[in-house]
Amino acid sequence: MKMVPVPEQAYGNLFEGDCYIILNVSNSTTQSTDIHYWIGNTSSQDEQGAAAIYVTQLDEYLGGSPVQHREVQGCESAKFKSYFKNGLIYKKGGVGSGFTHVESNMYNMQRLLHVKGTKHVTAREVEVSWSSFNVGDIFLLDLGKALIQWNGPQSNRQEKLKAVLLAQDIRDRERGGRAQIGVIEGGQEEAFPELMKIIISVLGQRTGHLKESIPDDKPDQNQTSIVKLYHVSDASGQLLVQEVATSPLTQDLLSSSDCYILDQGGSSVMVWKGKAASDEERRSALSRAVGFIKAKNYPSNTKVEVMSEGGESAMFKHLFKSWKEKGQIQGLGKTHSLHAQPKLAAQERMVDDASGHIQVWRIENLELKEVNPSTYGQFYGGDCYLVLYTYNRANKPQYILYMWQGRHATQDEVTACAYQAVNLDNKYNGAPTQVRVVMGKEPRHFLAIFKGRLIIFEGGTGRLGVVNPDPGARLFQVRGTHEMNTKATEVPTRASSLNTNDVFLLKTHQNVFLWYGKGCSGDEREMGKAVADLLSEQDKQVVMEGQEPAAFWVALGGKAPYASDKRLEKEVAPHEPRLFECSNQTGRFLVTEVADFTQDDLDEDDVMLLDTWEEVGCMRSCCRLLLHEAAEYLTDAEFENLFGCTRDNFQRLPKWRQNDLKKKAGMF
């Protein structure tokens, strides 16, 4: 048996008779590597064994740092599902029964897919019959040239949207975009006569009632099970597995010279490999975990993760009472750490060393006006700018068109900026990559191309002949350690704007103060001096935090508290943001982490928590939640007047009908 690469257009299509290995290398600041091996329900023992061996070999080839995951069909981890944003499709058969025949533009087929899930969609091939349908799920009849989606009466809006995205993905990847998609709302079939005619021609006339659905979400055993830690060692010449402790667990229970198994009551099993463990212990970690599952009589679909010391998953660390990273200090990191690492991919990438050619235009009278190169890098909050960056790749010119929009620019100027960007894009035959830049959130590459000369003025304009209002005193915050990541931003001229991490320039008619916070580095001070020379030719008076002269505080309007906590002076390694979903749809309040999240994962039906390490944000639909619960507090007369039935009769209605009445009443 050997590993065969899967073509990209077939990603997400998994044959039930096969095993797959998925390698994922994240591009985050912490750059983690994960290896998943997926086991189809009808795959053979030989295939499963071969997949496990290949995973071990791949792990060794990558230095033992990846986290290994064992995935079983129908019970995949959220992290695995997150790789396939448009869903997973389980196909009948395997290599011998169809894998080699997968190709684009297949029209000669007839299959029925049972689609489930709101966050991560899975689609399983089922019998092409009305008996496969139920009232709560979505079914996709795939006829090659036509994809007909039938939405169960009890399915929700999020499920319907995800199913449509899956249908579009099948159309585009497997049919070259040449298949038609139709949607039928279950319970309202009479409104879709043409589509129903096609369905009936395949399935026949429906008789009898459809089945009730099985809930998508089941209570998570991970949140209620007892956690146990087992010590795995071959010091005696024989491999021994011995229970060490039960929850609450502490990090000091782990020794670098051994391996450990962490058991979450059978819901999942995690293996930790110490850095100094023997080669045999590390190599056999995955097989020992599988053997442990069998010895405990746990279900065969029990999740398995294998990780090395220093590469622990977030969930593994979460199961310990406290977990301290190497070199970690208590408290807050630098306040600018998140600002220096924008997450948007279009803004994150550094396409070159920023040595290309720059052209800058300002929007004036809704037209483009070239900016004098001597003032490149000076941006005013009352203006909009276009910045065209040209660089070479493989001896061919490449372009990035940045659209910088000032916070105080007029709506007409913002609109003209977008319009002129299109015109400039057309001039280069659509070659430029367009990037919208919001004032104050300039991406890394944008900073780099101005070589430490980026200065952002809060208001005013850079137009020739226009005299900007005299603010009296101006305060600029300077952030950066070298010319590729430095910018100066004008902030409110008051003491509360100061931050012990950074360098500030205070410019008055009489003086120019260069203020060094206790937490800033020598490199930051040097860049502060360079930017100060750009802003003013006057002599600068260096002011150390805590040694400010009276004139300094007078210019700021007096002393006031500012971000000066000693914890801010210390550097903390960057932490990746984490998103959590809070839901009580199963009848129990559950908090679930969303892996590899994007904006599409925000669910307005639930409460979402975003943890950026320095801040925790909460997204909730207060009004909708309050309205939804309001029915419980209506009097009997009010209730009957609103819903047209008594409270008792309302409770006897199926859930989908109750929700339908609430929607009509404007409460959902």
N, C-alpha and C positions, 0 to 999 in steps of 0.2 A: 504494500500500500504506500502511496505517496501523496504529498500535498500538491494540489493543482490550483493555480490562481483563478479567482472568480472574476469575470468581466465586470467592470464598474456598473454597467447598465442593469446587471442582475443583483446588485446589492439590495438586501432586504428580502429577497426571494429564497426561502430555505426549504429544501426537500426533506420530508419527514424521515426518509431512509438514509440520510447522510449525517456526517459530522462536519463541523466547520471550525476554523480557527480565525479569530479576528484580532488584529493588532491595532491598537490605538495609541498614538503619541500626541498628547495635548500640547498646544502652543502657548500655554499659560506661562506666567512668570515662574511657577514652580515646576513646570514641564514634567509631568508624570507619564508613565508608560503602563498600559494595561493589556494583558493577553486574555482573551475569552475563548474557551472552547465550548461549542454548542453541540448538544446531543439530540438528534431527532428521535421521535418516539419509536420508530421502527428500524433504527440503525442497529447494526450487528455489534456483538461484543468485541469482535476483532477491530471494527472501525473505531469504537470508543477507546479501546486500548491503544491503538495507533495514534489517535488524536492526543491522548494524554502524554505519550512519549514525545511527540513532536513539540508539544507545549513546553515540556521540560528542557528539550534541546534548545528551543528558541529562547527560553529564559536564561539558560547558561550562556548562549551566544551574546545576549544583551547584558551580560554581567550580573545577572541575578537580581537586578533592581525592579523589574516589572511586577505589578500585582497580578496574580493569576486568578481567573474566575471560571468556575464550572457552571455552565448554563444548561438547563434542561427545557425542552420544548414546552411552552405553555406556562412556564414558571421563571421566565427570564428576569434578571435584575433590572431595576429602573435605569441603571447606568448603561447596560447593554441596549435597552430599547431606545435610549436617548440618541444613539448613533444613527438611528433610522427615523428621521423626523416625520416621514410620510407613512410609516407603519411597517410591520412585518407581514409577509404572506407565507403561510405554510402550504407547500405543494405536496401532492401525493407522489410516492415513489422516491427514487434516488438516482445514482449515477447510471445504473443499468436500465432504469425505466424511464429516463427522460431528461436527465441533466444535460447530456451532450447535445440535446436537440433544442436547448434554449436559444432563441434568437429574436431579433427585433422584427416588428411588422408581422406577427403571427395573427392570422385572421381565422384560421380553421380551428375553432375551439368552442367549447360549451362547458362552462363551469359556474358553480354558485359559491360565492365567498361569504362566510359569516363574519361580519366586522364587529369588533368589540373594543371598548376603551375610549377614554376622553383625553387623557394625557399622552399615553403611548398606545397606538392602535395595533391590533393584531387581526389578521384575516386568515381564516382557515377554510380550506376546501371542504364542502359538505355535499351530501346527496342533492342532486338537482331535482328538488321536489318541494311542494308546499309544506310537507311534514317537517322540513328543516327550519321553517320560519318560526319566529315568536314575536310578541307584541312590543318587546322592549329594546330589541337590537336592530341593526341595520344589515341588509343583505344586498350583495352586489352580483347581479347576473351578468357574466362576462361572455359575450357572444362574438368576440373577436373584433368585428367592425362596430359593435355597439356595446356600451356599458350602461346598464340600467340599475340605478340605486333605489332600493325600496326602504323607506324610513319607517320603522315601527312606531305606532301611535304614542308609545311611552318613551321613545328616544328623545334626548334633549338636543338643544341647539349646538352645543360643543361637539357632541358625537356626530351629528350630521355634517358639520364643517370638516371634521377630521376625515370622515368617510369620503367626502367630495375630493379632498386633497389626495387621498389614496387612489381614487379613480383617475384623477388627472395624472398622477405619477405613472400608473399603468399605461394610460394612453400615450404619454410622452416618451417613456423609456422603452416600452415593449412594442408599441404600435407606431412609433415615429410620428406621433401627433395626429394620426389619420383615423382615429376612432371617435364616434359620437357618444356623448354622455347625456343621459336623461335621468331625472329624479322624480320619484313617485312618493307622495305622502300617504303612508298607511292610514286607513280609515277614511280617506278621501279619494279613493281610486277612481271614482266616476269623473273626477276632474282631469284625468290623464288617460283618455280613451285610446290614443294611438300607442302610447307606451304599454298600456295594459294588454292591448291586442298582441303585442310581441311577447310579453310575459306568458300570456295564456297559451300562445302557440307552442311554447316550450314546456311549461309546467302543467298545462291543462287548466280546467276550471277549478277554482278553489271550493272545497266543501268543508263544512264544519268550522269550529273556532280555532284560532291560533293559540299556541302554547304561551304560558307566562314565561317571562325571561328570568335568567339567573343573574343576580346582582353582580356588577362588575367588581365592586370593592368588597373584600372580606376583611374582618378585623385582623390587624397585624399582630401576629404572635410575638414578634420581636420586642414589642413594647410591654409585654406582660410576663415573658418567660424569665426563668432564673438563669443567670449567666454563670458558667463554670469554666475554670481554666485548668488545662491538663498539661503536665510536663512530659515532653518526649525526649528520650535520651538513649544512646547506644553505648554509654560509658562502660557498661559491664560486658560488652560484646554481644548483647542481645537487646533488641529494641524494646523499650519499656514505655508504657503510657500510664501516668499516674496523676490522679486528681490533686491539684495544688490548693485551689481556693474557689469560693463562690462569691458572687457579687455582694458588696461592692469591691471591685478590684482596684489595686494600686499598681503604678508603673514599676515600682521596685521589685515586683514579683518576677519580672522578666530578666533573664540572664543572657548575655550576648553569646555565651558558649553553648546554648541549647536551642531547641525548637519547642514551640508550645501550640496546643490546640485550644481555641476558645469556642465553646459550645453554647449557642443561644437556645437551649431547650429543643434542639432538633429543627428549628426554623432556618438556621444557617450555621455553618461551621467555618471558622477562620483559622489559618495556620500562620504562625509568626516564626520567621527564621532569623536567629541571632547571627550577627556578623562573624562570630568566631565558631559557629557550629561546624561540625565535620561535613565534608563534601557529601558523604552518604546520607546524612540527616537532611541536608538541604535538597539533595537530588530526589529523595524519596518523599518529600513533604506532601506533594499532591496525592500520591498513591496512598499514603498513610491516612490522609483525610477521608478518602473514599472508603478505605478499610474501616475507619472509625465509624462512618455512617452505617455500614453493614453490621458491624458489631453491636451497635446501639439499636438496630432494627428501625432506623429512621427511614422516612420515605426516600425513594431513589432520586426524587427531584429536589432534595435538600440542596440549598445553595452552598457553594464552597468558594472561599477566597484564600489565596496564598500570597503572603507579602514578606519582604525582607525588612530587617531592622533599619529604621531611617526612612522607609518608604511606606509607612502604615497608611491605610485608608482612613478617611474622616470617621466612618462608622466604627472602625476598630478602636480608635482613640476615644470616641464618645462613650464606649462601654467601660472606661476606666474612671475612677472617681476624680482623678486629676491627671492631666497629661502635659508634660513640659517638653517643648522642643529643645534641641541642642542649641545653646546660646540664647535661649528666649529669656526676656526680662518681663517683669510684671508691668502692666500699664499700657499707655498709648504709644503708637508709633509716630513718625513724623507726619505732621498734618498735610504735607504736600505729597505723600507717597502715592495716594490714589490718583491725584491730579496728573502725576507724571506717567500714568499707565492707562490711557484710555482703552476701553474694551472693544470699541467698534473696529472690525477688521479693516475696513477701508481706511481708517485713520491710524491704525496701529502699525501697519507695515512700514519698514524703512526700506524703500526700493533701491536705494543706493547710498553713497557716502555724502550726499547733499552737496556735491561739487558741480552740479549742473547749472543751467542758465535760468535766470529769473526775469520775468517781465511783470510789472504791476500797473494796474489801471484803477482809477477811482471813478465812481458813478457821480457825474456832475450833470445836472439838468437832464437826467435820465439817459445820458449818453456816456460813452467811455472816454476818460481823459487820462493820458499817460502820466504816471507819477515820475518825478525827477529821481533818477537812481541814487542821488546823494541822500535822499530821505527814505530809501527802502528800509522797511522794518518798523516805521512809525505808523501806527494805526490809530485813528480817532473814532471814538464811540458814536459820533454823529454821522459817520460815513459808511459806505459799503465799498468793498474792493474786490477785484479779480486778480488772482496771482497765477500766472502760467509758469510752470516749472518744466524745463526740458532736459532730458538726460538720454544717454545712449545705452542700449542693450543689444548685444549681438550686432553692433554697428548699425543699428536702426534707431531713429529718434523715437522716444516715448514721451508722453505728456501727462502731467497732472494739473488739473484746473481747480484751484481752491477758490471758493466763494466765501469771503469773510464779511459777516454782517454785523455792523455796530449795534449796540444795545439801544442807542438813541436815534438811529436812522429812521426816516419816515417809511411808511408802508409803500409809498410809491418808489422809493429808492430800493427797498428790498425786492420789490417786484421787478424793477428795471435790472437789478443785479442778476436775477434768475434769467430774464429775457436775454440780456447781453451775453450771459454764459452760453446759452444755446447758440447764439450767433457765432461766438468765438469757436465753439465746438464744431459747428458746421464748416467753418473756415478750414479746420484741420480734418475734415471728412469724418468726424465722429471719433477721432483717435484718442482725445484726452479722457482720462478718468476724472470724473467730476466729484469733488469732495466739498460738502457744505461745512463751513467752520463757524461755530457759534463763539461770539466774543467771550473770552475768559476760559474757553475749553479747547484751546489750540492743540492739535495733535503733535506728536513727537517729531515727525518729519517736517512739519510746518516750522517748528522752532529751529530745527537744524539748518534749514536752507537760508536763514537769516544770520547765521554765524554769530550768535550772541548779541545781535543788534535789535532784537524784537522789543519794542516799547509800545504799550497799549495805554492810550489816554482815555479816561473815563468818558469825556464828552468832547464837544468842539468839533472842528473840521480841519482838514489839511489843505483845503482849497487856497490857492494863491489869492492874495488881495483881501481875504476875509480875516478880520481881527477877532480872535476868540476872547470871551469875557475873562477878565483877570480874576483868578480865584484867590489871589493873595498868597496862600501857602499851598503847596502840593506835596502829597506823600506817595511814594512809589515802593512797592514790595518787589524785591529782586529774588528770584528763585533760579537755581541752577549751579552746577559745579564745573561746567566747561562750556565752550561756545556752541556746542551741539544741543544743549538742553536748557539754555538760559532765556528768560524773558523778564521784563519789568512791567508791572501792572499798577496803574494808578488806583489807589484805594481812598476811602474817605479820610480826610485830614483830621483824625482824632486819635487819641491814645489807645482806644479799644481796638484799633486796626493792627496794632503791633503784635508780633508773634516771636517768642523766644527762639524759634528755629531759624529765623531768616534774617536777611539783610534788608534795611529800609533806607531810602533816600528822602530826606525832608528838605524841600527847596522853598525858601522865602525870598523876599526882595533883598534882604541883608545877608543871609547866611545859607549855606548848603551843608546839612548834617548827614554824615554817613553812619548809620546806627547798626551795630553788630549785636545780634542776640546771642545769648550764652550757648545756644544749641547749634549755631551755624559753624560750618567747617572752614578751614583755611581756603579751600577751593572756592567756596561760596563767597568768602570775603574778596578774593581776587576778582571774581566775576562782578561783584558789587562795585568795585572800583572802576572796572572797565565800562559798565553801564552808566555809572555816575558821570564819567567823562563825556559820554554821548549826550547826556541830559543837560549838562552845564559845564561851562569853561571856568567857572569860579573855583577858587580853592575850596577844598572840602575839609570840614572839621570832623574827624573820626570820633564817634561817641560809643563807648562800651556800655552795654546794658548794666544798669545800676549806678552809672557814673554820669548821668545826663545833667547838663547845665540847665539853669532856670529858663534860658531863652528857648531851649528845645521844647519844654513843656508848655511854655506860653504860646508857641507857634501851633501846638496841637490843641489848644483850648483848655489846657490843664491836665493834670494827672487823672488816670482812670484805670480800672482793672483791664488786663489783656491776657492773652493765652501765654502764661508764664509758668505753668506747672512744671516741676523738675522732670516729670516723666516725659514731657515733650522734648527734652534735650537728648534723649537716647533713641538710637536707631533700632527698629524692629524689622525683622525680615518680612517682606510683603506676604500677605495672606490672600488667597483667592476668595472672592465673594461666594456666598452660599445662599440658595433659595429654598424656602420651606413652605409647604402647603399645609394649612390647618383646616380640617374638615370634620364634620360630624355626620356625614351622609350614611355611614354604616351603623349609626346609633351610638357610637362611641367617639369621643373626641380624639382624633389622631393627628400627629404631626409627622409629615413625610418629606424627606429631602428630595429636591428635584435635581437630577444629574444633568450636566452639560446643558444648562438652561439658556433659553432665548426669551425675547419679549413675548413670543407666542405661547409660552408656558404660563403666563399670568392668567388666572382663572377668576373671572368676576363673581363666580358663584361661591368662592371660598375666600378665606383670609390668607394672604401671602406675606411671609416674612423674608426680608432680604438682609443678610448679615454680611457687612463689609469689613468686619473686625473692628473698625473704629466707630461704626454706627450701625444701628439696626432699624430698618424701615418697615413699615406695615402698610399693606394695601388691603382695604376692605370696602365692601359696598354697603355702607351704613344704611342708606335710605332703603335699599332693596331688602336688607335684612329686617329692618324695623317694620316695613310694610308687610313683609311675609309673615312676621309673627303677630301683627296687629289683630288678625282675625280671632286670636285666642282671647282678646280683651273686649270684643264686641258683646253687647247685650244680645239676648236671644232674638229680640225684635229687629235690632240692627243687622244681625247676622242673616236672618231670613229675608229682609228687605234687600240686602246686598247680593246674596247668592241665589235667591229664589227657592230656597228649600230650608228645612230645619237643620239644626246642627247635627242631630242624630242621623238624618238621611244623608247629609254631606259626608259624615264619617264612613258610611257604608259604601260610598262610591269608590271605584278604583283610584289609585294615586294619580294616574295620568289625567283622569277626569277632574279630580280636585284641583290639580295644578292648572288645568285649562280654564276652570271657573275663576281661579285667582288671577290668571292673566287677563281675562275679560274684565275683571273688576279693577284692574290696574295695580294689583298687589304683588305681581311677580315679574 
